[in-house]
Amino acid sequence: MSLSRLGDMLVREIKELRQRYSNLSPLEELERRLLTHQKIKFISPNTVECNFTTDSANLEWLHCRNCGKIINVNNVIRATNKINIKDKKINCACGKEVEQAYVYIIDPQEPIRVPINAEIISPLKDSTKSYCRILNDYKLVIRTDKLRPLASLRYFCPDRKRGHEKRCGHLRENGMCDDGNVSKLPKKGGLGYTLTMLNEDLTKPLSISVYTYAPDGNNLKNLEFSRILLPGVDELIFVKRIIVLQVTLCILAGHPHTPRNRRVCLIYRDRDDVILLPYRILTTSGLLIRINKDVLEKFSEQKCFELLHTLSHTFLSVIPIISGLEAREFGEAINSRDGEVIIYDNAEGSVGGIEGLVSAQENFDRMIIYARESVRCPLECPHACRGCLYSDACYMLNWRLNRKLLTEELEWEA
């Protein structure tokens, strides 16, 4: 089976993503390079290298929560009289272990394009007020209220005795420095910056899956189900052999609480400006869900994708519960042009999760009922949330989910 169809579907999906989300405009260059086969490389990494400085973060600065000292990791070797490395731990002069310093990250108030090489996450020391010009040293950063770990951060004098000797006008009796506020950050290039701690939610990989399968009778098995339970669904088909291409297009970086559509899109590049696309191809099995074509004609292209993605999650969110497997053992792929969705086993050769659900009548019936009931949110959210349709298996970061499209347009009872 030729993989050229997968390539065509990949380009089409990237184009549709750009049209749906304005912050993904950098993907236009990716789409162009895929079409021209220029300076683009598919990679299947088996080793991940972590550096202190990348295009999206500068991690050179450490912080002692005990005394508030800010330390540059590059000075660790040079300042062995102050910092000791023991058992791969870095200790401050006060004897306590240091940790990654707080960072500034951008939180754009509206979709905005940022240059690909923009350093969008800045370390704490980048504040114009963090350096003491009188003592020629970085100020201490101390949390004054444990219940407010970010809002209560304040600058303190790095050497109170010397500060008094220099008669610093910003030094207060408790050692606090009133020259600047840690959480009051300047704007850069029209973007607002917010102080936060490092965590995995600062960056989110955006991936898509495309698929192809042989449409012959030996590969497809039609499944009988009650269309009263799933209005609008035309067919449920078990596909024995599917070829799935999973590609990570970029990372979306921003404040942990920033919506996905307001994050900055950063494409993976090497030093020669070649775009790198981490990918994976697997042959597996899955459940094909086709929606009624009369239903599709009622929706715009964008609403059609939203409907299909929501329909996909009615199954994707409940299949792990019934099968007993983790959510990451399954994946989803959406073909809005043909009005179909595939939920597949996320492993080469399949782990038998989907086949086990469709071959046992009791499990299959439970899956249909659970899928129907998944639109009932116990939190009564407006569109979708972790209480109903969100899934950790979603490569598209749970974008564009709206359970009301099923309850109101397809008349699924909530």
C-alpha positions, 0 to 999 in steps of 0.5 A: 500500500502506498504511503503517498495518500498519508502524505496528502492527508498530512498536508491537508490536515495542516492546512485545515489546522491553520485555517481553524487557529490563527496562532498556528500561522507558522505552520504555513511554512511547514506545509510549503516545505512538505509540498516542495520537499525542501529542507524538511526531515522526518525523524524517529528519535530514540534519544532525547537531549535536554539542554539548559538553553533552548529556543523556548526556555533559558534554564541557566538560573537556580534559586535557593528557597531557604535564603533566596539567593539566585545562582547561575548554573554556569558558575557552579564550577567556577564558584566551588568555594560557595557551591558544592556538587554532591550526589548530583545535587547543587547546594547553596552557600547556606547548605540547602539544595537549590531548585530551578528559578521562577521564570517569566513566560508570555501570556498574549491576550490575543492570537499573535505571531512571534518569530520562531527563534523568539526566546519566549520564556525568560529566567527570573534574573531578566527583571530590570529590578533584580540586580542591585547596582549598589552592591553589584550582586543579584538581589535575594528573592524570598516568598513571604507567604507560603499560601501565595508562592508567586504573588508574595515574592519580594526582593531582599538585599543580598547583603544587609550589612553592606547595604547599610554601610552603603546607605542604600535608600531602598533597604528596609528594616526587615531587609526587604528592597523596595526598588521594584516588585518581582511580579510586576513585569515589563512588556516586551514587544507588545506581549505581557509576561507573567511569573510562574514556576517551571512545569510540563504545562509550559509547552504542549506538543501538537500532533496529528494522526492520519491513516489509510486502510484497504476497503475490502471485505476481508479487512472490514467488519460491520458492527450491528448497533442501535441507531436510536442510541447513537443518532447521526452515526451511520456505521461502526466498523472494525478495521483489522489493519490500519496504517497510521502516521503520527506526526508532531508538528510543533510545540505550543508554549505559554503560561500553563493556564493560557488557552491552546489557541493563544499559545506561541507555535514553535517549530522544531528546527536544526542549526541548518534551518531544516524543519524536523518532524518527529513521526511514528508509523504503525500498523494496527487495528481500530474502530471506524465511526462514520457519520450520516452524510445528511448530517454533514451537509448541515455543518460548515467545515469547521463545525464538522471537525468540531462535531467529529472530534466530539464524537470521537471523544465520546468513545475515546473517553470511555474505552479505557474504562471498559477495556481496563487499559490506560488512555495512552494505549489508544489514539484517534484520527479524524477525517472531516472531509469523509465524515469519519473517525478512527479510534485505534490501538496505539501500538504496532501490531495492536494490543487487542484493546479495540478487538476485545471490545468489539468481539465481546457483545457485553463489552460492545454494548457497554461501550455504546451506552457509555459513549451515549452517556458521556455527553452528560457532564457532572459539572455541567460545563458549557462545552467539554471538560475533564469531567466528561469528554477530555482524554489524555490520549488526545494528540490535539490537546482536547481542542474544539470539543462541544458536547452540545453539538451532539445533544442539540444537533444530533439529539443525544439526550444529555 
